[in-house]
Amino acid sequence: MKELVLASHNTGKLRELQALLGDAVVIRSVSEFTEVEPEETGLTFIENAILKARYACQVSGLPALADDSGLTVDYLKGAPGIYSARYSAIGGDAGNNQKLLNTLQGVPDAQRGAQFICVLALLQHANDPLPIICEGRWHGRILHAPAGEHGFGYDPLFYVAEQDCSSAQLPSAIKNQLSHRARAMQLLKQQLSL
């Protein structure tokens, strides 16, 4: 496999996954084939990743890689979870981050544990009965205010204890070694013998 399509219109994800995968495989965006995004009707990260990968295979005719990822907060019993990208009514990173801060207002650090979750699903074709599924988790906690200018999504609020900073304060080379996506991609590379 020399080429695959990423089942996402998110350019940040595309850059990050291409950097993690290296030069062995070229990742193309599904936006080259369609602007339509499939409805994420699954109830888990795995279900949604498979739905997105299957759709990308259908519209592109190429093997497809889908990433369904999000933030789970212990105090919120796993929310925002699969709804991370559409957590707030306003939408977008700023709206989602603000809603999370508002929801956790007054919650002490000890109860602000969180995990970034990434599930990668790779399908060889639209009817692939045996997708490759890889999961990565990155443990941290939610800060009381955003910090940092790098990354996207909840990165400015996600405190990484071993680096004593937010994910958005990490250089991309370090983030690409520690993140939930990096962990899931490492497993995928092992599966593909890359």
C-alpha positions as CSV (number, residue, x, y, z in Angstrom):
1,M,0.0,0.0,0.0
2,K,1.6,3.2,-1.2
3,E,-1.3,5.5,-0.9
4,L,-4.4,5.8,1.2
5,V,-7.1,8.4,1.9
6,L,-7.7,9.9,5.3
7,A,-11.4,10.0,6.2
8,S,-11.2,13.6,7.5
9,H,-11.4,17.2,6.3
10,N,-9.2,18.3,9.3
11,T,-5.9,19.5,7.9
12,G,-4.4,19.4,11.4
13,K,-5.1,15.7,11.6
14,L,-3.8,15.1,8.1
15,R,-0.5,16.8,8.8
16,E,-0.1,15.0,12.2
17,L,-0.9,11.6,10.8
18,Q,1.4,12.0,7.7
19,A,4.2,13.1,10.0
20,L,3.6,10.0,12.2
21,L,3.4,7.6,9.3
22,G,6.4,9.0,7.5
23,D,7.2,8.7,3.8
24,A,6.2,5.0,3.5
25,V,2.6,5.9,2.6
26,V,1.2,9.0,1.1
27,I,-2.0,10.1,2.8
28,R,-4.6,12.0,0.7
29,S,-7.5,13.9,2.2
30,V,-11.0,12.7,1.5
31,S,-11.8,16.3,0.6
32,E,-10.1,15.6,-2.8
33,F,-13.0,13.3,-3.5
34,T,-16.0,14.8,-1.6
35,E,-17.0,17.6,0.7
36,V,-19.7,15.5,2.2
37,E,-19.0,14.0,5.6
38,P,-20.8,10.8,6.7
39,E,-23.1,11.1,9.7
40,E,-21.3,9.7,12.8
41,T,-24.1,7.5,14.1
42,G,-21.9,5.1,16.1
43,L,-21.9,5.1,19.9
44,T,-18.2,4.4,20.3
45,F,-15.0,5.7,18.8
46,I,-14.5,2.3,17.1
47,E,-17.9,2.4,15.4
48,N,-17.4,5.9,14.1
49,A,-13.9,5.2,12.9
50,I,-15.2,2.3,10.8
51,L,-18.1,4.3,9.5
52,K,-15.8,7.1,8.3
53,A,-13.2,4.7,6.8
54,R,-15.8,2.7,4.9
55,Y,-17.3,5.9,3.4
56,A,-13.9,7.2,2.4
57,C,-13.2,3.9,0.6
58,Q,-16.5,4.2,-1.2
59,V,-15.9,7.7,-2.5
60,S,-12.2,7.3,-3.3
61,G,-11.7,3.7,-4.4
62,L,-8.6,3.7,-2.2
63,P,-7.7,2.1,1.1
64,A,-8.9,4.4,3.9
65,L,-7.7,5.4,7.3
66,A,-10.1,7.0,9.7
67,D,-9.3,8.5,13.0
68,D,-12.0,8.9,15.6
69,S,-10.7,10.7,18.6
70,G,-11.7,12.8,21.5
71,L,-11.3,13.8,25.0
72,T,-12.8,11.9,28.0
73,V,-12.9,13.7,31.3
74,D,-13.2,11.6,34.5
75,Y,-15.3,14.1,36.4
76,L,-17.8,14.2,33.4
77,K,-18.1,10.4,33.3
78,G,-16.3,10.3,29.9
79,A,-17.8,13.3,28.3
80,P,-17.4,14.9,25.9
81,G,-16.1,11.6,24.4
82,I,-17.4,10.8,20.9
83,Y,-19.0,14.3,20.8
84,S,-15.7,16.1,21.5
85,A,-15.7,18.0,18.1
86,R,-19.3,19.1,18.5
87,Y,-19.4,19.5,22.3
88,S,-20.7,23.1,22.4
89,A,-23.6,24.7,20.6
90,I,-21.3,27.3,19.1
91,G,-18.9,24.7,17.8
92,G,-15.3,25.0,16.9
93,D,-12.2,24.7,19.1
94,A,-12.9,28.0,21.0
95,G,-16.5,27.1,21.8
96,N,-15.7,23.6,22.9
97,N,-12.9,24.7,25.1
98,Q,-15.0,27.4,26.7
99,K,-17.8,25.0,27.4
100,L,-15.4,22.5,29.0
101,L,-13.9,25.2,31.2
102,N,-17.4,26.4,32.2
103,T,-18.5,22.9,33.0
104,L,-15.5,22.2,35.2
105,Q,-15.5,25.6,37.0
106,G,-14.7,25.0,40.6
107,V,-13.6,21.4,40.2
108,P,-10.3,20.8,41.9
109,D,-7.2,19.5,40.0
110,A,-7.5,16.1,41.7
111,Q,-10.8,15.5,39.9
112,R,-9.8,16.9,36.5
113,G,-8.2,13.7,35.2
114,A,-8.7,13.2,31.4
115,Q,-7.6,11.1,28.5
116,F,-7.2,11.8,24.9
117,I,-8.4,8.7,23.0
118,C,-7.6,7.9,19.4
119,V,-9.0,4.9,17.4
120,L,-7.6,4.3,14.0
121,A,-9.5,2.1,11.5
122,L,-7.8,1.0,8.3
123,L,-9.9,-0.6,5.6
124,Q,-8.4,-2.0,2.4
125,H,-11.7,-1.5,0.5
126,A,-15.3,-0.5,1.2
127,N,-16.5,-4.0,1.9
128,D,-13.4,-5.0,4.0
129,P,-14.8,-7.5,6.7
130,L,-11.7,-7.2,8.8
131,P,-10.6,-3.7,9.4
132,I,-7.4,-3.0,11.3
133,I,-8.3,-1.2,14.6
134,C,-5.6,0.5,16.8
135,E,-6.2,2.5,19.9
136,G,-4.0,5.0,21.7
137,R,-4.6,6.7,25.0
138,W,-2.8,9.8,26.5
139,H,-3.5,10.5,30.2
140,G,-3.4,14.0,31.6
141,R,-5.7,16.5,33.3
142,I,-7.7,19.6,32.3
143,L,-6.2,23.0,33.1
144,H,-8.2,25.9,34.5
145,A,-7.2,28.2,31.6
146,P,-5.8,27.6,28.1
147,A,-2.0,27.6,27.7
148,G,0.0,27.4,24.5
149,E,-0.4,28.2,20.8
150,H,0.4,24.8,19.1
151,G,-1.9,22.0,18.2
152,F,-5.7,22.1,17.8
153,G,-8.8,21.1,19.6
154,Y,-8.5,20.7,23.4
155,D,-4.6,20.8,23.3
156,P,-4.5,24.2,25.2
157,L,-6.4,22.7,28.1
158,F,-4.7,19.3,28.3
159,Y,-1.9,19.2,30.9
160,V,0.9,16.7,30.3
161,A,2.5,16.0,33.7
162,E,5.7,14.4,32.4
163,Q,6.4,17.6,30.4
164,D,4.9,20.1,32.9
165,C,3.0,21.9,30.2
166,S,-0.1,21.8,28.1
167,S,-0.2,19.7,24.9
168,A,-0.4,23.1,23.0
169,Q,3.0,24.1,24.5
170,L,4.8,21.0,23.2
171,P,6.9,21.2,20.1
172,S,5.3,19.0,17.4
173,A,8.2,16.6,17.5
174,I,7.6,15.9,21.2
175,K,3.8,15.7,20.8
176,N,4.2,13.3,18.0
177,Q,6.0,10.9,20.3
178,L,3.6,11.2,23.3
179,S,0.1,11.7,21.9
180,H,-2.8,9.4,21.7
181,R,-2.5,9.5,17.9
182,A,1.2,8.7,18.1
183,R,0.4,5.7,20.3
184,A,-2.3,4.4,17.9
185,M,-0.1,5.0,14.9
186,Q,2.8,3.1,16.4
187,L,0.4,0.1,16.7
188,L,-0.8,0.6,13.1
189,K,2.8,0.7,11.8
190,Q,3.5,-2.5,13.6
191,Q,0.4,-4.1,12.0
192,L,1.6,-2.9,8.6
193,S,5.2,-3.8,9.2
194,L,6.3,-0.2,8.4
